[in-house]
Amino acid sequence: MFRSKGLSLIELMIAMALGLILTLGVTRIFLTSNTTYTVVTAQSQTVENARVVKHFLGRALRHAGYWDDVTVPRHFPALDSSLDEGVVIAATNNDGTGGSDTLTVRFNGSFDGALTNCLGAVPDEGEIAVDRYFIGDAGGSTLVPALMCQSVIMTTDSSVQPVFSAAQPLIIGIENLQIELGLGTETRITQYVDPASVTDWSEVKSVRYAILATSNQDTSGQEDTNTYTLVGGETVTASGDKRLRQVQRDTVFLRNFRGKS
């Protein structure tokens, strides 16, 4: 009498069920790990974007008003309607994309070519670089906001009004920029005001700003409708997408403040 060999139908079904359970478990672990990786990557991305923006704006503000030859009086001629004569920094209030502020700075080129404008061009010793920072669309199909810059290199001849370059994205994933200007005495800052409240730009001694950084694509599982507080009581409510967001703040004192020049 021969005995049957191999697996019975019930044993096969049990083996298949166990295999399916293991497969589903491994798949779930993979999907969870992939989601975690995506979120962590997006968080790192927003932090890095904010760090680079702080580098750009910090450098620009520290250079504002720089004049290479200390033996020659500073001369910054008026530039269209954005900068009066002698003024080296200006900002507009809520005039940019999404109600963001704009920032304009200018400085004299150095004899050794060490200073560059926001687009990498080197102004000569007798020239003046003017950089304008604002929030705009970086282009492409995803419509990611970015910190933009347009620049111009001008001479001290006020009769020649130069034209700004086309705007270029510096850092993508920056959704909003809000600015406050520090005013006060020669020795200390007594108040911070929004750009619309500044009556004499030559008296600005420091800049306090906040940026709202965002990931370049949807990463989280929930829609973001949070309200983010920047500086000066300004708030930004997210559009309801699934991108991660983070607020970063900084304060920069103007090294080259000299009042009217």
Order of alpha helices (4+ residues) and beta strands (2+ residues): alpha-beta-beta-beta-beta-beta-beta-beta-beta-beta-beta-beta
